[in-house]
């Protein structure tokens, strides 16, 4: 069994999942705060040097899971692991945010797509060595082409 405790909580403008932009062309520009527990603040040392962060968080309000889901960005079903659906066997979310600033144990960020009060499991600096021309977008590229 794996046991984790939140390192903090998200402060977000979103109170309901229906408020979060979804589907093709969704823009995640909302600003919020990652409030890290005070006793963990030393772990944020040197964080300010990074432009973007991975935020690993829990879908704490998701109930149950489905192995095949139909995402809002397509009208066809896909395996849950090929989507960002909250209805996962392990309800873990991953979001890349832009770091705007740090004030003690609070990180101001842009790109929030989580509900207010969402538990944060971990934060890591965003680093990618994959050149953009080598990235593939899978079924999402097909859905975008059909909607154009």
C-alpha positions as CSV (number, residue, x, y, z in Angstrom):
1,X,0.0,0.0,0.0
2,X,1.2,3.5,-0.8
3,X,0.4,6.2,1.7
4,X,0.9,9.9,1.0
5,X,0.1,13.1,2.8
6,X,-0.5,16.4,1.0
7,X,2.4,18.8,1.0
8,X,-0.1,21.7,0.6
9,X,-3.3,22.8,-1.1
10,X,-4.2,24.7,-4.2
11,X,-5.9,28.1,-3.9
12,X,-7.9,28.4,-7.2
13,X,-10.7,30.5,-8.6
14,X,-12.5,27.3,-9.5
15,X,-15.1,25.9,-7.0
16,X,-16.8,23.5,-9.4
17,X,-15.4,21.3,-12.1
18,X,-17.8,22.9,-14.6
19,X,-15.9,26.2,-14.3
20,X,-12.6,24.7,-15.5
21,X,-11.9,25.1,-19.2
22,X,-12.1,21.8,-21.0
23,X,-12.1,20.5,-24.6
24,X,-10.3,21.4,-27.8
25,X,-8.6,24.8,-27.6
26,X,-9.1,25.1,-23.8
27,X,-6.8,27.8,-22.4
28,X,-5.6,27.5,-18.8
29,X,-4.7,31.0,-17.9
30,X,-6.1,31.1,-14.4
31,X,-3.8,32.3,-11.6
32,X,-3.7,30.7,-8.2
33,X,-1.5,29.8,-5.3
34,X,0.2,26.6,-4.2
35,X,0.1,26.9,-0.4
36,X,2.8,24.6,0.9
37,X,2.8,23.5,4.5
38,X,5.0,25.9,6.5
39,X,7.2,23.1,7.9
40,X,8.1,22.1,4.3
41,X,9.1,25.6,3.2
42,X,12.8,24.8,3.2
43,X,12.1,22.3,0.4
44,X,11.2,25.4,-1.8
45,X,14.8,26.7,-1.6
46,X,16.0,27.8,-5.1
47,X,12.5,27.2,-6.7
48,X,12.4,30.8,-7.9
49,X,14.9,30.0,-10.7
50,X,12.5,27.9,-12.6
51,X,9.9,29.3,-15.0
52,X,7.5,26.3,-14.9
53,X,6.6,23.6,-12.4
54,X,5.0,20.1,-12.5
55,X,2.3,20.0,-9.9
56,X,1.3,16.4,-8.9
57,X,-2.0,16.4,-7.1
58,X,-5.0,14.3,-6.1
59,X,-8.4,14.2,-7.7
60,X,-9.8,14.2,-4.2
61,X,-13.4,14.6,-5.3
62,X,-13.4,12.0,-8.1
63,X,-15.6,8.9,-7.4
64,X,-14.8,5.6,-8.9
65,X,-13.0,5.0,-12.2
66,X,-13.7,3.9,-15.8
67,X,-11.1,2.3,-18.0
68,X,-12.7,3.8,-21.1
69,X,-13.9,7.4,-21.1
70,X,-15.1,9.9,-23.6
71,X,-13.2,13.2,-23.0
72,X,-14.7,16.6,-23.6
73,X,-12.2,17.1,-26.5
74,X,-13.5,14.2,-28.6
75,X,-16.8,12.4,-29.2
76,X,-15.0,9.0,-29.3
77,X,-14.1,6.8,-26.3
78,X,-10.4,6.4,-25.3
79,X,-8.6,4.4,-22.7
80,X,-8.5,6.4,-19.4
81,X,-4.6,6.3,-19.5
82,X,-4.7,8.1,-22.8
83,X,-6.7,11.0,-21.3
84,X,-6.6,13.5,-18.5
85,X,-9.9,12.1,-17.0
86,X,-10.2,12.3,-13.2
87,X,-12.0,8.9,-13.2
88,X,-8.7,6.9,-12.8
89,X,-7.8,3.8,-10.8
90,X,-5.3,6.0,-8.9
91,X,-6.8,9.5,-9.0
92,X,-3.6,11.5,-9.5
93,X,-3.4,14.7,-11.6
94,X,-0.5,16.3,-13.2
95,X,-0.4,20.0,-14.3
96,X,2.4,22.2,-15.7
97,X,2.1,25.7,-14.3
98,X,4.1,28.9,-14.8
99,X,5.8,30.1,-11.6
100,X,5.0,33.8,-11.1
101,X,6.6,34.3,-7.7
102,X,7.2,33.0,-4.3
103,X,6.2,34.5,-1.0
104,X,7.5,32.2,1.8
105,X,5.7,28.8,1.5
106,X,3.2,30.2,-1.2
107,X,3.9,29.9,-4.9
108,X,2.0,32.2,-7.2
109,X,1.3,30.4,-10.4
110,X,-0.6,30.7,-13.8
111,X,-2.2,27.7,-15.5
112,X,-4.3,26.4,-12.7
113,X,-6.8,23.7,-13.7
114,X,-7.6,22.3,-10.3
115,X,-10.4,23.0,-7.8
116,X,-9.9,25.2,-4.8
117,X,-8.6,23.1,-1.9
118,X,-7.1,20.4,-4.1
119,X,-4.4,18.5,-2.2
120,X,-0.9,18.8,-3.6
121,X,1.2,15.6,-3.5
122,X,4.5,17.0,-4.9
123,X,6.1,19.8,-7.0
124,X,9.0,19.4,-9.4
125,X,10.7,21.8,-11.7
126,X,9.6,21.4,-15.3
127,X,12.4,20.1,-17.4
128,X,12.1,18.6,-20.9
129,X,14.8,17.4,-23.2
130,X,12.3,16.3,-25.9
131,X,12.4,18.7,-28.9
132,X,8.9,20.0,-29.8
133,X,9.2,18.5,-33.3
134,X,9.5,15.0,-31.8
135,X,6.3,15.3,-29.6
136,X,3.2,13.5,-30.9
137,X,-0.3,14.4,-29.7
138,X,-2.0,11.0,-30.3
139,X,-5.7,10.9,-30.8
140,X,-5.9,14.5,-29.7
141,X,-4.3,15.6,-33.0
142,X,-7.0,13.7,-34.9
143,X,-9.8,15.3,-32.9
144,X,-8.3,18.8,-33.5
145,X,-8.1,18.1,-37.2
146,X,-11.7,16.9,-37.3
147,X,-12.9,20.1,-35.5
148,X,-11.0,22.5,-37.7
